[in-house]
Each structure stands twice: as C-alpha cells, then as structure tokens.
Amino acid sequence: MGASLSNLADGSSGLGSGPGLGDIPESCVACVFLNLTPPEICNLARLNRAFRGAASSDSVWESKLPANYQDLLDLLPPERYKSLSKKDIFALLSRPVLFDDGTKEVWLDRVTGRVCMAISARGLAITGIEDRRYWNWIPTEESRFNLVAYLQQIWWFEVDGVIKFPFPADSYTLSFRLHLGRFSKRLGRRVCSFEHTHGWGIKPVRFELFTTDGQQALCECCLDDTEHDEINGYHKRGCWIDYKVGEFIVTDSDPVTEVRFSMKQIDCTHSKGGLCVDSVFIIPSDLKDRKRGGVLK
C-alpha cells in the first residue's frame, strides 16, 4: 500500500504505463485547492512538485484571506509584509496582531481564514480600576495578554467597552472571559483562593451589546449560582468561563462596524468580589459553537 501511494505521488503506476498524481497539471491541482482548507493544502503539498507548486499559488491563498485583509495588514509596519507571498501573508495574519497599544489583537482562524479578535482587560473601561482598595492587576500565563484584572470587593460593578473595526461580512459572537476566585501557583500546582468571592449569586450580572446599525443583545446571569450546566457541572468557581453576551451580523466591512458592550451589577444593596476579568472575545459564531469548551450561553 505504501509503495503504491509513493508510486502515484512520483507519477508512476507501478506497471510503468499508467498515469499518476504527478501527471495532474498544476493549474488543475490549484482549482481543487480552492475548495480545501489551509491545513489540508499544506498536507497535500508534500505529495509532489505539482502539488507543492499549486500550494504556493497566490490565487489559492488569496481565496483563503478575507476580502479586506489589507485592513489587517495596515495594523503592521509595511516592511513586515510588502514582499510576502499570499501564503506567507496568511501565515502572518494567522498569528495574533496586536494594536491599540497592545490592548487588542486580531488574527485569522487557521482553518477557515475568518477574523477573530480579543480585547484585554486593559482595553476596557472598568469602574474603580485605579483604586487598589477595589481592583488589582495580576500577571499570569493563563491570559493571552499575560495580565488580568482582579476585583477584591466593590458595590458598583461595571465594565464597558467599545470596538470600531472593519470586520468582514460574517455573524459574530461576543463574550466575556471571567474567573471566580483568585488563582496562583504553589509548589508547581495551580491553587485557587475564594477568600474574596461573594455576592455573585444574589443578583444576576447584566450583559449587553449594541451596534451602530441598531443591533442589540441582552442577557442576565448569576455568576455564582449552583444551576447545572453541561460544561462545568454544578461548579463555576476556579475555572475560566466564557459568558456569551450575544451575536451581531456584519454585511460589509465598509462602513466600519462599531460595537459597544458592557457587563454590570450595580445593585448597591450588597457588595461583590473575588472575580478575575481577562478579556472580551469576538469570534465568528459557528466557530465559537465548535470551540465551546467553557462557553455559557
């Protein structure tokens, strides 16, 4: 079997007369590649010279890039991309591209080429963040930004954000990544302290988003309730959870989409604390559904 596949890749049939994969014109291979994912293309590129050539074709890789990929390149210095092939541009953009002083990053999903975004806690407006009696910044490897905001205790809990970006046409899901309890490492093991964790099971947190073209979403959730969910069972403490705010649809990257979003618990009859705020994610909705390991709807 292995010898037969090798012969096909080399262009021989084993009998010395029949055609093999090496006889397929590169242009035909490129047409097939238009319907495959980037990982599939890279795997097939190892078969023979025609497949390698087609796998480096600008026409193939341009079809995998979003229509407005130049908007993403504009976030980078021109010298980083001006001489690159479309394949190399895809590889460049599939790694996180930081912007807005490192508080936001955007990247392409490596399988679909669709645009994803993350906004760090430093890129959000957090009420009381400058007062160390309420909030602290914690360095950690558990955040893609290596930093999270930790709430010790507060009465008025409010986190707001806004993003104005040329998202390509798609349906997107926005979510907050949160963690109940303060985590650390002790003797090489991850441990969590819930000393300050309180107040999240009394009243729900209100999540909202609005877009400039009139779309909106609203949901409420108690962060520390004991209701069973399929991902975390009966326990929401001590693990990172993505809380889905809602979805919005972009029909064109021009005009630029503006999204405003918030997370609030402003009932001042009780205090709340012991919460880590990592980031906000904006991900194409069906990608988010496929990667749900830890998403609460």
C-alpha positions, 0 to 999 in steps of 0.5 A: 500500500505504501509503495503504491501511494509513493508510486502515484505521488512520483507519477508512476503506476507501478506497471510503468504505463499508467498515469499518476498524481504527478501527471495532474497539471498544476493549474488543475491541482490549484482549482481543487485547492480552492475548495480545501482548507489551509491545513489540508493544502499544506498536507497535500503539498508534500505529495509532489512538485505539482502539488507543492507548486499549486500550494504556493499559488497566490490565487489559492491563498488569496481565496483563503484571506478575507476580502479586506485583509489589507485592513489587517495588514495596515495594523503592521509596519509595511516592511513586515509584509510588502514582499510576502507571498499570499501564503506567507501573508496568511501565515502572518495574519494567522498569528495574533496582531496586536494594536491599540497599544497592545490592548487588542489583537486580531488574527485569522482562524487557521482553518477557515481564514475568518477574523477573530479578535480579543480585547484585554482587560486593559482595553476596557473601561472598568469602574474603580480600576485605579483604586487598589482598595477595589481592583488589582492587576495580576500577571499570569500565563493563563491570559493571552495578554499575560495580565488580568484584572482582579476585583477584591470587593466593590458595590458598583460593578461595571465594565464597558467597552467599545470596538470600531473595526472593519470586520468582514461580512460574517455573524459574530459572537461576543463574550466575556472571559471571567474567573471566580476566585483568585488563582496562583501557583504553589509548589508547581500546582495551580491553587485557587483562593475564594477568600474574596468571592461573594455576592455573585449569586444574589443578583444576576450580572447584566450583559449587553451589546449594541451596534451602530446599525441598531443591533442589540443583545441582552442577557442576565446571569448569576455568576455564582449560582449552583444551576447545572450546566453541561460544561462545568457541572454544578461548579463555576468557581476556579475555572475560566468561563466564557459568558456569551453576551450575544451575536451581531451580523456584519454585511460589509466591512465598509462602513466600519462596524462599531460595537459597544458592550458592557457587563454590570451589577450595580445593585448597591444593596450588597457588595461583590468580589473575588472575580478575575476579568481577562478579556472580551472575545469576538469570534465568528459564531459557528466557530465559537459553537465548535470551540465551546469548551467553557462557553455559557450561553 
